[in-house]
Amino acid sequence: MKPVLKASGMKTRITCLCPGKPIRRERADAVLALAEAEFPQVALDFHPQCFERHGHFAGDDAMRRDAFITVANDPEVDAIWFAMGGYGSNRIAAPAIAALTQPAREKTYLGYSDAGTLLGALYRHGIGQPVHGPLAGDIKREGGEDAVRRVLRYLSGEDVGLEEGLDERPVAAFNLMTLAMLCGTDLMPDLTGHVVMVEEVAEHLYAVDRLFFHVTQHLSGIAGLRLGRVSAVPENDRPFGMDEVEIARYWCERSGIPYLGRADIGHDAANAIVPFGVARMASEA
């Protein structure tokens, strides 16, 4: 399901939510200002929940859950754009999914990082169109304004370049840690026959190796794995001895999973848009 280009005079209504940590108000204001100046076809807002604070989280579990349910079930909202990542989506995903109604099935849901927990759960249940893509909070990054523009164009139905390696095979994209935490749970989608893309940030290479050990045990039957960027790797007290590509190849070979090369996804402003499922028909490839 691709976002629909609205008829003249009709605006695409997009609401930002924070299922994990909150967004700083100045970043939200920068996104709103850009949208107002350049995207008259978009009506963008940040749910008040985005600015709440409850320890690590943007409001307690009930607040984050209820905000998601309310917006997802609102027939006037066309898309939910996750404003920030940060741990927390898994705490609300199951009860939120159980409470969704028909309007939720007609929406696009876009984000990455920890928001991948909700994207995966939505995909498992066939609800709406989950899409891996930049967060609203990525406006803080170098090149972040262009990332925001890319998302607003996509969500308003304009033609936007997707990740270049997409073909007629179904695809899903995740942060590696997020996917590892999904594996073996009742939120994990069936990825049989899919090309699975993974990226990671701020993990030691030995931790990346450990994550691949776990994830590859749960991905038998996929069409293959593509590796996004593994960035901001902390320095360990001794070299691990393998880089991220060697790690991915090693565990793919041990698990009988085809390693399909690199993917243009990562925790950065260049993070490409990847709709879950079949993004491009064979005639378009």
C-alpha positions in Angstrom: 0.0 0.0 0.0 1.6 3.2 -1.2 0.6 6.6 0.2 -2.1 8.1 -1.9 -1.5 11.5 -3.6 -4.4 13.6 -2.4 -6.7 15.5 -4.7 -6.1 19.2 -5.1 -7.1 21.1 -1.9 -7.0 18.0 0.3 -4.1 17.7 2.8 -2.3 14.6 3.9 -2.8 14.4 7.7 0.3 13.1 9.5 0.6 12.8 13.2 4.0 12.2 15.0 4.2 9.9 18.0 7.0 8.9 20.4 6.5 5.2 21.4 9.8 5.3 23.3 11.7 8.4 24.3 10.5 12.0 23.9 11.5 14.5 21.2 12.9 17.8 22.2 10.4 20.6 21.4 12.9 22.6 19.4 13.4 19.7 17.1 9.7 19.2 16.6 9.3 23.0 16.0 12.0 22.8 13.3 10.2 19.9 11.5 6.9 21.8 11.7 8.5 25.0 10.3 9.9 23.1 7.4 6.6 21.4 6.7 4.7 24.6 6.8 7.2 26.4 4.6 7.6 23.7 1.9 4.7 21.3 2.1 1.3 23.1 1.8 -0.3 19.8 0.9 0.6 18.4 4.4 -1.1 18.9 7.8 1.5 17.8 10.3 1.2 17.7 14.0 3.0 16.3 17.0 0.8 14.5 19.6 1.2 16.1 23.0 2.4 12.8 24.3 5.7 13.3 22.3 6.8 15.9 24.9 5.9 14.1 28.1 8.5 12.7 30.3 8.3 9.6 32.6 11.9 8.5 33.3 13.3 7.4 30.0 10.0 7.4 28.3 7.7 9.9 26.5 5.0 9.3 29.1 4.3 6.1 31.0 3.3 2.9 29.2 -0.5 3.7 29.3 0.0 7.2 27.9 2.2 6.0 25.0 -0.1 3.0 24.3 -3.3 5.1 24.4 -1.9 7.8 22.2 -0.9 5.2 19.6 -4.3 3.5 19.7 -6.2 6.8 19.5 -4.3 8.1 16.5 -4.1 4.8 14.7 -7.9 4.4 15.0 -8.6 8.0 13.8 -10.0 7.8 10.3 -9.0 11.5 9.7 -5.3 10.7 10.1 -3.5 9.3 7.0 -0.1 8.4 8.5 1.8 8.0 11.7 5.3 9.2 11.7 7.4 8.1 14.6 9.3 11.1 15.9 12.0 9.3 17.9 13.4 5.9 18.6 14.8 4.9 22.0 13.7 1.9 24.0 10.0 1.5 24.8 8.0 0.3 21.8 8.0 -3.3 23.0 6.2 -2.3 26.3 3.1 -1.1 24.4 3.1 -3.1 21.2 0.9 -6.1 22.1 -2.0 -4.3 23.8 -1.9 -1.5 21.2 -2.1 -3.9 18.3 -5.0 -5.8 20.0 -7.0 -2.5 20.2 -6.7 -1.4 16.6 -9.8 -1.1 14.3 -10.4 -0.7 10.6 -9.0 2.8 10.2 -5.7 1.6 11.5 -5.5 -0.8 8.6 -5.6 2.1 6.1 -2.6 4.0 7.4 1.1 4.2 6.7 3.5 3.9 9.7 7.0 5.1 9.2 10.1 5.1 11.4 13.1 2.9 12.4 15.3 2.0 15.3 13.2 0.9 18.3 10.0 1.8 16.4 10.8 -1.3 14.3 9.1 -3.3 17.1 5.8 -1.7 16.2 6.5 -1.9 12.5 7.2 -5.6 12.8 4.1 -6.2 14.9 1.9 -4.3 12.5 3.4 -6.3 9.6 2.8 -9.6 11.4 -0.9 -8.7 11.7 -1.3 -7.2 8.2 -2.2 -3.8 9.6 -1.5 -0.8 7.3 1.8 -0.2 5.5 4.9 -0.3 7.8 7.8 1.6 6.3 11.4 1.8 7.5 12.5 5.4 7.1 13.9 8.5 8.9 12.4 9.7 12.2 11.2 13.3 12.6 13.9 13.7 15.2 16.6 13.1 12.5 16.3 16.7 11.6 19.1 17.2 14.3 21.5 15.2 12.1 23.8 16.6 9.4 21.6 16.4 6.3 18.5 16.0 8.5 16.4 18.5 6.7 16.7 16.5 3.5 15.7 13.4 5.4 12.6 15.1 6.7 11.7 16.4 3.2 12.1 12.8 1.8 9.6 11.5 4.3 7.1 14.3 3.8 7.2 13.8 0.0 6.7 10.0 0.5 3.9 10.3 2.9 2.1 12.8 0.8 2.1 10.5 -2.2 4.9 12.0 -4.3 7.4 9.8 -6.1 10.4 9.4 -3.9 13.5 7.2 -4.5 13.4 4.1 -2.3 16.4 2.0 -1.3 18.1 1.2 -4.6 18.4 -2.6 -4.1 14.6 -3.3 -3.8 13.2 -5.7 -6.4 10.1 -7.9 -6.7 11.0 -9.9 -3.6 9.3 -8.9 -0.3 11.5 -7.0 2.1 11.7 -5.8 5.7 14.3 -3.6 7.4 15.2 -3.4 11.0 17.8 -2.2 13.5 19.7 -5.4 14.4 19.1 -5.1 18.2 15.4 -4.5 17.6 15.1 -7.5 15.3 17.0 -9.7 17.8 14.5 -8.7 20.6 11.6 -9.5 18.3 12.8 -12.9 17.4 10.9 -15.7 19.3 8.2 -13.3 20.5 4.5 -13.0 19.5 5.3 -9.7 17.8 7.7 -11.3 15.3 6.4 -11.3 11.7 6.9 -14.2 9.3 9.8 -13.2 7.1 9.9 -16.4 5.0 11.0 -15.5 1.4 11.9 -11.9 2.4 15.1 -10.0 1.9 15.9 -8.8 5.4 18.0 -5.6 5.9 19.7 -4.8 9.2 21.7 -1.9 10.6 23.2 -1.1 13.9 24.7 1.8 15.9 26.8 2.2 19.0 27.5 -1.5 19.7 30.8 -3.2 20.1 31.7 -5.6 17.2 31.6 -8.5 19.6 28.0 -7.5 20.5 27.2 -7.3 16.8 28.5 -10.8 16.4 26.4 -12.0 19.3 23.3 -10.4 17.8 23.9 -12.1 14.4 24.4 -15.4 16.3 20.9 -15.0 17.7 19.1 -13.5 14.8 20.3 -15.9 12.1 18.8 -18.8 14.2 15.4 -17.3 13.6 15.7 -16.3 9.9 15.7 -19.7 8.2 13.8 -19.5 5.0 14.4 -15.9 4.2 15.5 -15.0 0.7 18.7 -13.4 2.0 20.2 -10.8 4.3 21.6 -7.3 3.4 23.8 -5.4 5.8 23.2 -1.7 6.3 25.6 0.6 8.1 27.1 -0.3 11.4 28.1 3.0 12.9 29.6 4.6 16.0 31.2 1.4 17.0 32.8 1.8 20.5 36.5 0.9 20.9 37.0 -2.3 22.8 40.0 -3.2 25.0 41.2 -5.5 22.2 40.4 -5.8 18.5 37.5 -8.2 17.7 39.4 -9.4 14.6 36.4 -9.2 12.1 34.6 -6.2 10.7 30.8 -6.1 10.3 30.8 -7.5 6.8 32.9 -10.5 7.9 30.6 -11.0 10.8 27.5 -10.9 8.7 29.0 -13.3 6.1 30.2 -15.7 8.8 26.8 -16.1 10.4 24.9 -16.2 7.1 27.2 -19.0 5.9 26.8 -21.0 9.2 23.0 -20.6 9.0 22.6 -21.2 5.2 21.3 -17.7 4.6 22.4 -16.0 1.4 24.4 -12.9 2.1 23.3 -10.3 -0.5 25.6 -7.4 0.2 25.1 -3.9 1.6 22.0 -1.9 2.1 21.6 1.9 2.2 20.1 2.0 5.7 21.5 3.2 9.0 21.3 5.6 12.0 21.9 8.6 9.8 20.2 11.1 7.6 21.0 9.0 4.5 18.8 6.3 5.9 16.7 5.0 2.9 13.0 4.4 2.7 12.1 0.7 2.7 8.3 -0.2 2.6 7.7 -3.6 4.1 6.5 -6.2 1.7 6.8 -6.0 -2.1 7.9 -2.4 -2.8 8.5 -2.8 -6.5 6.9 -5.1 -9.0 9.1 -7.1 -11.4 8.0 -4.8 -14.3 9.4 -1.8 -12.4 12.7 -3.3 -11.3 
